[in-house]
Amino acid sequence: MKRWMWLTLAAVVVVGAGVTLVALPSGQEWTTDSPEALAEFQAAMDAEMKLYYDEAREHFRRAYELDPEFVMAKMMYSNQVRWQDKDEDRAKQMVEEVLASDTSKLTPRERFFIEQRRAYHEERQDDAIAIVDEYVAKYPNDPYILNQKALRTWRLGELEEGERLYQRLVEISPNWVIAYNQLGYITMMQGRFAEAEEYFKSYRFIAPDQANPYDSLGELFITVGRYDEAEESLKKALEIKPDFWASYQHLVLMKTFSGDLEGAREIIARVRDADGPEEMLFGMECLEHYTALRNAEAWQQIMDEADSKCVEGFKEGFSTVSTHFAACKLGDWETAMAMEVETANLLEEVEKHAAEKDIMTVRGAFLHMQGVRLALQGEYAEAEKMLRAADKGLTYVEAGVGMYKLFNRMILAEVLLADGQDAEAHGLLTKVRGVNPVMVAEFEDSGLKTIGLDRG
């Protein structure tokens, strides 16, 4: 099965065992003869609602072991077997058993998830979408099914419809707390930061004992330059759940953007000592390393590491963008353009089967890289076009992408100044100041320089 389908299936049920249900299909919610298996399954769903994936995995495993005929437990655990245990053969066998099971005695909700899984398994994406729409029409007040439609629209970047669906989800199921999180990110993506903050604070108010509300608020605070508040909120998330790894990642992001690389290294060391996820640890180390090199203007060293694992592992990430920038600063236009071609090829691949956020990030990197090269070659008009296109495609979907958007805007402002468009440049800076005043203050302190262009 194609990777994008498994990524979709990994998020096939966003959960909430304690959710208040209204006008649901009649009968029990999940089909098993084992009360113990049902309790484990509900605990798994509750853990997933909190984004506590390790705990969810263990509960799904126990539910399946207590009742191997519990179809939904088997389907959910198959995701864990594939992604956590890396046992693709066993996962495939479990899925095939699920698809071959008798669904006549299952609830409509369970049949929905199995039909959806079958469509993805058979690579019938259009049918998978139609199945969601069909079941939402039949069972408009089932939060599990409605959530699937809301999740799909959000992933596709259909923000207005996604916002409407998540608001509806909150109406029919006020305790479906992850909806507040999604509403916060949807409004943040649109630059509606005050509304996003209210959604995240509502989420925190309803679930003060969970880590994710504090983590989400931390991301918002990073984006708008409220770094002290970001650190406080992220540390609170880790106080609640010390292995909530995303908060470490966001702390490192905040530390690097605020210039505290020593603080970033300390956090990375904590994650390493705590045996944090290798892939996440690798990403944090790459971000810190390339930030330090870029701050030191170590262009040749960056080029000497052009074949490093950081560049290979993050084709659209900061290490690659930094290597491209170093090539431009050294006048190695051939290498810079070759990297742009490589990113264009990645974009073509991603556009075939990725979520809107992934496409947006790779496309933004592709356009940004071209804009930087053209600017340093003195082609200001063409550079402006590329940087504006990158800006248009990037949103504040999360702190990393949001900061990327702002960074791209700062370079665009510098290009406008170099081209003699002072009024345009200062108008853009006013917009950035309205989001993150700290970033503009740093730009002004640097003499209105980000990439080092001469004024026109």
N, C-alpha and C positions, 0 to 999 in steps of 0.2 A: 504494500500500500504506500502511496506517496506520503512524504513527510508532512505536508500541509494538512493532510487528512488526519493523521495521528495527532498533530498539534490541536486540531479542532476537537477531536474526540477526547483529548486529555482534559478539556474544559467542558465536557458535554453536560455535566450537571453542576451548576453553581448552587450551593446548598443552603439549608437552614432548618435543622431538625426541630427547633423550637418555634417555628413560624406559625402565626395564626392564619388558618386557612378559611377561605370564604367560598361557599358554593362550589366545592370541589366535586369530582366524580364520586359517586356513592361507594361505600365500602371502605375497607382498610387501604392505607396508602401504599404499603409495600408487602409483597406476598412471600411469606415464609411460615413454616410450622414451628419454628424455633424462637421462643421469646428471647432467648439469650442472643441469638444471631441478629434479631431485630434490634435489640438494645445496642449491640456493637455497630450496626449499620447506622442507626440514628446518631450515635456518638461520632461516627466518621463524618456524617453530613454536617454535624455541628462544628467539628474541627475544620472542615473545608470552608464553611461560612466565615470562620475566623482567619482563614488562609494559613492554618497550622497543618501543613501538608504531611509532615512526618507522622504526626499523631493520626491524621486521617488514614494514612497508609496502613498503620498497625490495626486500626479498628476495622477497616475493610478486609484485611487479611483474616482477622479473627472471625468476622461475620461469615466469610466464605468457608473457613475451616469448620465452623460450627454447623453450617448448612450448605454443603456443596451444591445443592439444588436451588439455592436462593439466587435467582437469575440476576437481579440487579446487583447483588453483592459480587457475583462473579464478573459481571461486566465492568464494574468500577475497579475491582481489584486487578483486572487484566491491564488497565492503564498503568497501575503501579508496577506490575511485573515487567511491562515493557520499558518504562522510563526509569524506574529506580533499580530494578534487578537486572536490567539489560538482557532479559531473556525473551527474545522476540519469538522464538518457536513456541514456547509455552503460552505466551500472550496470544499468539495467533490461534492456537488450539482452543484456548478459553473463549475467545470471541466466536469461533466457529460453533462451539457448543451452545453459546448464548443464542446465536442466530438459528440454530436447529431446534431450539426448545419450543415446547407447546405454549403459545401465548394466550390461549383461549381463557385460561383461568387467572390471568394477570389483570391488573388494573389498567384503565386507559392510559394513565401516566406512564406506567411501565412499558406498555405497548408502544407508546410514542417514542420513548428513548431507544427501544430495540429497533423500531422501524427506521429511526434516524441513523442509528449505528449501521444498519444493513445498507442504507443508501450510501453512506460514506465508505463502507467496506467494499462496495461494488463500484466505487468511484462515480456515483451518480449525484454530483453536487446539486444540480438543479432540483432533483427529487428531494434531497435533504432539506432544501429551503422550502419547497412546497409542503412537505410534511409538517414543518413548524407552523406555517400559515394555516394549514388545515386544522391542526389541533388547537391553535389559539382561537380560531373561530368557534370550535366546538366547546372548548373549556376556557373561556376568557378570564376566569378567576382562579385558575391554577397557577400559583406563582412560579413553580418549577418550569412550566411550559412557557409562560409569558417571559420569564427571565431569559429563556433561550432566544426568543425573538429580539429582546432588548440587547442581549449580548451580540447577536449577529449584526444588528444595525450599528452598534457602537464600533465594532471591528471594521465595518465597511466605511466608517466616517460619516454616516448619516446621522448627524448630531441632533437635529431637530426631532426626528422620529425617535431616536434613542432616548432623548430627554423625556419625551411624552410617555414612552413605554415605562421608563423607570419611575416616573411620577405616578403612573397608574399602579405599578407594582407596590409602591409605598402605600397607596390608598387601600388596596385590597389586603395587604399584609404588612402592617406597620413595623413588625419586628424583623422584616427581611432587611437586615441592617446594611448588607453589602450594597443595596440600591443607593443608599446615601453616598457611599464611596464613589459609585459610578457617576452619580449626578454631580459630585464635586469635580471629578475629572472632566466630565463633559463641559461644564461651565468654565473650568480652567482652560480647556483647549480653545475656547472661544474668547479668552481674555477677560472673562467676567469673574475677576478674582475675588471681589467682595462676596458674591453669591457662592463661589466655590468654598470660601472660608466658612460660610454659614452652613453649607451642607456637611463639610468635614467636622465642624463643631457639633452639629446635630448627631452625626455618627458617633462622635466621642461621648456625647451626653448619654446616648442610648446604650453604648457598649464601652463604658469607662474601664472595664477590666480586660479589654482586648488590646493587642499591640497595634493592629493595623490603623485604627483611626489616628493615632499619634504619628505613625509613619506617613500617612497621607498628608496630614497637616504639615509635617516636616518638609515634604516635597514642595508644597505650596510656598512655604516660607523661604525655601532656598530660591525658588524662581523669582520671588519679589524682593530678594536681597535682605530679608529679615533673618540674618544668619544666627544670631543669638537665640531667637525663638525657635529656629529650625533645630539647633543643637539640643535645646531643652526638650523639645517634643520627641525627637528621635531617641534621646537617652531615656525618656519615659517609656517609649515602646520597648526598649531593651531591658528596662527595669521590670516591666511586666512579663516579658518573655525573652530571656537572654539569648536564645538561638533564633530570634527573628532576623534572619540574615539580611533581608532587604534594608533594614535600618542601618546596619553597618555600611552597606554599600552607599546609602544616601549620605551618611556622615562623611565618608571619604570624598564623595562628590562635593559636598559643601566645603570641606576643608581645602580641597584643591582650588576651588573657585574663589575662596576667600583668602588664598595665599598662605594657608597654614599647612605646608607640606610635612612638617615634623609631626603635627597632629594627625595628618592622614596616615603617616607611617606607623604611628602608635596604634591606630585603629586596625590597620592591616595586620599588625603583629598580634593583636587580640584575636582576630578572626583565625589566624594561622594556629595560635595556641589552642583555640577552641575547636580545631578540626572542622572549620567551616567548609562549605562547598568549594571544591577545587576550581570550578569554572568561574565562580563569582570572585574568588580570591585572585585568580589570574587576571581578571578584568580590572580589579582595583589596583593591582600592582602595575599593570600597564598604564593606567591613567596617571598614577602618581609619577611613574618613571618618565613618561613623555611630557608631562607638565613641567617637571624639573628641567629636562633638557631644553624645552622650548623657552622657559623663563631665562635660562642661561644663554640662550641664542646659540646653542651648540649644534649648529646646522650640519657640520661635517660628521659629528658623531651620530646624529640622527640618520644621515645617509648611510653611514657605515653599518647601521642596524636595520637597513631597509628590508632584509630578509628575515627579520626576527619573528618569533612566534606571535608577538603582539600585533605586528602588521598583518601577518597571515591569518590570525584568528579574528581580527576585527576589520574587515575590508572597508566598512563604512565608518569606522570608529575614530577616536581621537588620535590613536597612534598612526593610522593611515593618513588622516588629514594633516597631521604634523609632518610626516615624511614627505608628503606632496609639497607642503609649504617650504620645508627645508630645501627641496629640489629647486623650487622657484627662487628662494633667496640666494641660492648658489648659481642661478642662471642655467640650471640643467633642465632646459625646457623639454628635451626628449623624454627624460624620465618622468617629468610631471605629466606630460600628455599621455604617456603609456599607462600611468596610474589612472588617469581619467577614463581611458578606454576600458581598463579592467573593471572600474566601478560601473561603467555603462553596461558591461556584460553582466555584472552582478544584478543591476537593476532590472535588466531584461528577464533574468531568471526569477527574481523575486516577484515581479509583476504577474507571473503565471500562477502563483499559488500562495501568496502571503497575505497577511492582514494589512489593513490600510496603514497602520502605524509603521510596520516594517518597510512598506513601499515608500512612505513619506520620508523616513530617515535616510534610506539609500538614495532616493532621488535628491533630497536636500544636500547630501554629501557630494553627489555628482555635480550639481549646479554650483554649489559653493566652491568646490575645487576649481572649476573653470573660471568662476568669477575672480578668485584670488590670483590665479595665473595671469589672466587678462589685465587685472589691475597692476600687477608688478611689471607687466610688459608695456604699461602706459596706455593700454586700450580702454580708457575709462568708460566710454559709452557702452561698449560691449560688456565690460565688467559689471556695470550697473544693471544691465538687462538680466544677467545671470544671477546676480545677488538678489535682485528683486524677485525673480522666479523662485529662488531657494526660499526666500522669506514667505512668499505666498503659499508654498507647499508645506512649510513647517508650522506646527502648532505647539501649544504648551501642554501636550498630552502627558508629560511627566517631566520631572526636574531636569534630567539630562538633555532631552530634546528641547525643552523650553530655553535652557541656557544656550544651547546651540543656536536657536533662533535669534536670541538677543546678541550673541557674539557675531553672527552673520550681519545683523543690523548695524553693529558698531563698525564693521569693515565697510559696509555700504556707506555709512556716514563719512568715513574717511575718504572713500572714493569720490563722493560728491564734493567734499572740501577740496580735494586735489584737482577736481575738474572745474573749480570756481563756482560751484552751485551752493553757496553758503546758506542761503535761505532754506533750500531743500534739506540740507544737512542738519541744520539746527531744528527744523521742524521734526525731522526723524528722531533726533536726540530727545526732543520733548516727549515724543511717544514712548521711547525707551525709558526715560526718567519716570514716566507714569507707571511703569511696571517695576523697574529695578533701579532706583536712584543711585545705589552704590556703584553699579557698573558704569554709569555715566560719569560719576565723580572720579572714578579711577581713570577713565578715558581722558577727562579734562586734566587730571594731574599728570598724565603721560604726555601732555602737549598735543592732544587730539590725534594720537598715534596708536594703531593696533598692529598694522603690518608694515608701517614705515614708509608711507608714500610722501613724496614732496608736494607741498602746496602749490596750486596753480597761480 
